């Protein structure tokens, strides 16, 4: 009896630990291991050429079965490296440091990085709301696919992140978007909408982060030309 009691007392803390703070990490390890053994499980989602580089700590909260939106963002490392703000590894590390996890990122040359399976809810939208979808308030991550484009907005749009003097140190050619990015984004959006029948390639379903969270976010900003990917009428 005493031996049994001691065994219970030893096992109980372990069970509580697994059910508590470390359970999410254990789940991540289990799912990551399963997906590594069965790469087709995550690779067959995308039908266009991409560079698969999944984040080291995926968000394993399942997405809704019905995805309805794509949210566009801009990203750079201009705060830390204004003279060379588009080093992929540096931006990716920023995502890791701030626990951000978009599904895709498009660099200045149109390369598409596949950072998170669409079956997972990425940490990209945060708090906000859409008038036509009141049930999505603060929960758009569950119903959307996040795409980051390496770009920098206007001085006003970047003001929450840097001073005017800092902004002026960024080379002019790094401001705004490239034609290669629009081409790649169109390919990616065509692929996404072909696989997700509830996402239409229009302004109701393809939105900017600034539309969902106008008080917090300014991306993709006024320099993004919506007419190059969807009809603006």
Residue pairs with C-beta under 8 A, 6 or more apart in sequence:
18 26
24 60
27 60
28 57
28 58
28 60
31 58
31 60
32 58
34 41
35 41
35 42
35 117
42 54
42 117
42 119
43 52
45 117
45 118
45 119
45 195
46 114
46 191
47 191
47 194
47 195
48 112
48 187
48 188
48 191
49 112
50 104
50 112
50 113
50 114
51 111
51 112
51 113
51 114
52 114
53 92
53 113
53 114
53 115
54 114
54 115
54 116
54 117
55 92
55 95
55 96
55 101
55 115
55 116
56 96
57 96
57 99
58 101
58 116
58 117
58 120
59 101
59 116
59 120
59 121
59 122
59 123
60 120
61 120
61 121
61 141
61 142
62 119
62 120
62 121
63 118
63 119
63 120
63 121
63 142
63 143
64 142
64 143
66 143
66 198
67 118
67 143
67 144
67 145
67 196
67 198
67 199
68 133
68 143
68 144
68 198
68 199
68 205
69 130
69 140
69 143
69 144
69 145
69 199
69 205
69 206
69 207
70 144
70 145
70 146
70 147
70 189
70 192
70 199
70 205
70 206
70 207
71 124
71 125
71 140
71 144
71 145
71 146
71 147
71 207
71 208
71 209
71 212
72 147
72 149
72 185
72 206
72 207
72 208
72 209
72 219
72 220
72 224
73 102
73 124
73 146
73 147
73 148
73 149
73 208
73 209
73 217
73 219
73 220
74 148
74 149
74 150
74 151
74 152
74 153
74 219
74 220
74 221
74 224
75 91
75 94
75 95
75 105
75 148
75 149
75 150
75 151
76 85
76 86
76 91
76 150
76 151
76 152
76 174
77 85
77 86
77 87
77 90
77 91
77 94
78 85
78 152
78 158
78 161
78 162
78 166
78 167
78 170
78 174
79 161
79 162
79 166
80 90
81 87
81 90
82 162
82 166
82 167
82 169
82 170
83 169
83 170
83 171
85 150
85 152
85 170
85 174
86 107
86 108
86 150
86 174
88 105
88 107
88 113
91 105
91 148
91 150
92 105
92 113
92 115
94 100
95 101
95 102
95 115
99 123
100 123
100 124
101 115
101 116
101 120
101 122
101 123
101 124
101 146
102 115
102 116
102 122
102 124
102 146
102 147
102 148
103 114
103 115
103 116
103 117
103 118
103 120
103 122
103 124
103 145
103 146
103 147
104 112
104 113
104 114
104 115
104 145
104 146
104 147
104 148
104 188
105 112
105 113
105 115
105 147
105 148
105 149
105 150
106 112
106 113
106 147
106 148
106 149
106 150
106 181
106 184
106 185
106 188
107 113
107 150
107 181
108 150
108 178
108 180
108 181
109 178
109 180
110 178
110 180
110 181
110 183
110 184
111 184
112 184
112 187
112 188
116 122
118 145
118 192
118 196
121 141
121 142
122 141
122 145
122 146
123 141
124 141
124 144
124 146
124 148
124 209
125 140
125 141
125 144
125 146
125 209
125 212
125 213
126 138
126 141
126 213
126 216
127 138
127 213
127 216
128 137
128 138
128 140
128 212
128 213
128 214
128 216
128 217
129 136
129 137
129 138
129 212
130 136
130 140
130 207
130 211
130 212
132 204
133 140
133 143
136 143
140 212
145 192
145 196
145 199
147 185
147 188
149 177
149 181
149 185
149 220
149 224
150 181
151 176
151 177
151 181
151 220
151 221
151 223
151 224
152 158
152 170
152 174
152 175
152 176
153 175
153 176
153 218
153 219
153 220
153 221
153 222
153 223
154 175
154 221
154 222
154 223
155 164
155 167
155 168
156 218
157 218
157 219
157 221
157 222
158 167
158 218
159 167
160 218
175 223
176 223
177 220
177 223
177 224
177 225
182 225
182 228
182 229
185 229
186 228
186 229
189 201
189 206
189 229
190 201
192 199
193 199
193 200
193 201
198 205
199 205
199 206
201 229
201 230
202 230
202 231
203 226
203 230
203 231
203 232
206 229
206 230
208 219
208 220
208 221
208 224
209 217
209 219
209 220
210 217
210 218
210 219
210 220
210 221
226 232
